[in-house]
Amino acid sequence: MAEFDETFDWIVVGSGAGSMASALLMKQAGKTCLILEKSSWVGGTTCKSGGVMWIPNNRYMDPGEDSLEKAVEYLDAVVPDGPDSPGTSPQRRRTYAEQAPRMLDFIVSQGVEMERGSRFWPDYYDELPGGVKTSRTVTALPFDKAELGPWADKLRQGFFELPIRLDDGMKIPFMKHSWDIKKMFAKVAFKTVVGKLTGKKWVTAGAALQGRMLKAVLDRKAAEIRVDSPVSEILVENGKALGVITVADGKPRRIGARLGVLVNAGGFSQNQAMRDQHLPGTRVEWSNGIESNNGDMHRELERVGGTLAQMDEMVGFQMTMAPGWDTDYVKPGTQSTTAKPHAIQVDQSGQRYMNEGGSYELFCETMLKHDREVPSVPSWAIMDQQYMDKYPLAGKMGVKRNLSKWIEAGWVKTGDSIEGLAAQIDVPPAALRATVDRWNGFCAKGIDEDFHRGERAYDDFLGDPFPQGTGHSLGPIDKAPYYAIAIYPGDVGTFGGVVCDVDSRVLGPGGAPIEGLYACGITTASPMGRVYPGAGASVGPSMTFGWIAAKHAAGLGNQV
Ligand SMILES: Cc1cc2nc3c(=O)[nH]c(=O)nc-3n(C[C@H](O)[C@H](O)[C@H](O)COP(=O)(O)OP(=O)(O)OC[C@H]3O[C@@H](n4cnc5c(N)ncnc54)[C@H](O)[C@@H]3O)c2cc1C
């Protein structure tokens, strides 16, 4: 029997989305828990994220708006099963649809204040059976991290640190179109100033979610949390996980786990060698993943008998190299740029090749696939002056003020004619002219006959919420000058890893679970397979399957 320096009931490797949900559950079951975090901050990529969770049939939806059966119908319609997708199965998807709303009820019962993410944030394939055109999203309320006391500075930085709900934050770029948004922004500015004067440290989105989870864990003494504590080994003997090896004061420390080990250590977005092997053509520099997600636990799980799958999947998030992109905390994303009226995207031969709306995961996957036939990394977003007059560019406001600076820096290319622009970006002028003419014809008819952009509620969500006669997503490119920016297949994390069962147990060779070894989040082959069904399809499953793991290990089954 292995000797240990200390022992807990439950050890969690990494402080991702599932970690603290599992700790709260263990506390309720009267068990002890240790969370070991490699970096100096708690919260993982989840903290840096939007913190949106895709939770079907959740407590904030209207009666009759959703149901377990409708959610399962949608997941089954959107996620194909197959030998290349062992992370998903009808059982894992049903488990998610059933348990996610229960997990949400549980964390709310622990004092974690949540709300509906938005009333309009459609599923990414809302046209499929069971799809919802309203929203299945859930987010945390903004949080004053000063409430964490000495732990405030140990919470990883959020991508957006203001006293504002995520849904409202996403409206700010449209401020000039609406007095209501201006008023809302004035209130937020006032709250920010008052907060500064009164010592508040407001965070929102993922940092609010993980901040609130951390507060609940600290208040209940649900776990001991150690930062700067990388786990290097999972100790497995006779097919059973017994504990881990971490580092304390520069020395290896063996820690035993009576009930089990949950690995919630994120993905491998920061490991270029693993990218080259599994996600060829993608780059660490384009990724928004956090520095500590380098796949060390993927390799360790494989070493102890786990099976890796769906490793060629990432949650793509298209980006552009706007000035400062290489040092920005969050890379400039272009998800809603090319879905707006007066904008399209073309490959290097000047052809459109996809619906520029839709999910970021599908967008980048399509870009990478297309690149194997026609060079399309980077692709070019093509816009006209109407676009520049109305919308932010890659999320950046102040377009009028900054445009000439951006052109000078070489980020934005421009031409007085489509042909002139084509010459700037090395795309055949006649081909680009034909593509733009065809697009303008579709806009006149109100139908994108090639890719059906604008026919899904989600395309509208990304389009213009204040259309001026052109529809939400379609708008001609016909007012000079014309502009282009290069678009790359970035990501917000990888999406493949170890294969698990409905109880989050890691499956060994032959498909049998390794006793006492659990995993959740993007350390696993996603239960969503190779598809991203809606906003929050990463954080929601991580938290839910972390919570399920703890229920299973504590022997609570369906009692919670
Ligand atoms: C800007 C941005 C916005 C996003 N928005 C959303 C969103 O709104 N909704 C959504 O669902 N997804 C979103 N994503 C994606 C999502 O954030 C991640 O996929 C998800 O948070 C991953 O969660 P996780 O629990 O698997 O791991 P993580 O949250 O990444 O946590 C893993 C933790 O494990 C630690 N760790 C790694 N190795 C070790 C080790 N050996 N020992 C100890 N600790 C270790 C890491 O340091 C890290 O803290 C977004 C991502 C970004 C970057």
The ligand as a Gaussian input file, in Angstrom:
#p B3LYP/6-31G(d) Opt

LIG

0 1
 C      -12.240000      34.620000     -23.349000
 C      -12.934000      33.286000     -23.200000
 C      -14.327000      33.237000     -23.131000
 C      -14.971000      32.011000     -22.978000
 N      -16.312000      31.996000     -22.752000
 C      -16.920000      30.820000     -22.474000
 C      -18.256000      30.803000     -22.015000
 O      -18.881000      31.846000     -21.788000
 N      -18.828000      29.585000     -21.791000
 C      -18.159000      28.406000     -21.980000
 O      -18.732000      27.340000     -21.781000
 N      -16.873000      28.410000     -22.363000
 C      -16.232000      29.579000     -22.568000
 N      -14.904000      29.582000     -22.872000
 C      -14.189000      28.289000     -22.887000
 C      -14.067000      27.838000     -21.429000
 O      -13.627000      28.912000     -20.643000
 C      -13.150000      26.659000     -21.185000
 O      -13.337000      25.671000     -22.156000
 C      -13.499000      26.082000     -19.808000
 O      -13.462000      27.119000     -18.853000
 C      -12.560000      24.975000     -19.403000
 O      -12.893000      24.656000     -18.084000
 P      -12.243000      23.459000     -17.313000
 O      -13.033000      23.336000     -16.062000
 O      -12.149000      22.276000     -18.157000
 O      -10.735000      23.926000     -17.026000
 P      -10.075000      25.303000     -16.638000
 O      -11.101000      26.299000     -16.214000
 O       -9.146000      25.688000     -17.698000
 O       -9.253000      24.937000     -15.327000
 C       -8.183000      24.048000     -15.359000
 C       -7.225000      24.386000     -14.229000
 O       -6.326000      23.298000     -14.029000
 C       -5.046000      23.800000     -13.733000
 N       -4.047000      22.762000     -14.013000
 C       -3.585000      22.353000     -15.222000
 N       -2.684000      21.367000     -15.066000
 C       -2.567000      21.145000     -13.739000
 C       -1.776000      20.263000     -12.958000
 N       -0.915000      19.403000     -13.518000
 N       -1.895000      20.326000     -11.605000
 C       -2.745000      21.191000     -11.017000
 N       -3.509000      22.056000     -11.721000
 C       -3.431000      22.019000     -13.065000
 C       -4.943000      25.032000     -14.617000
 O       -3.956000      25.914000     -14.132000
 C       -6.357000      25.607000     -14.515000
 O       -6.458000      26.526000     -13.455000
 C      -14.233000      30.800000     -22.971000
 C      -12.834000      30.857000     -22.995000
 C      -12.196000      32.084000     -23.105000
 C      -10.707000      32.104000     -23.113000

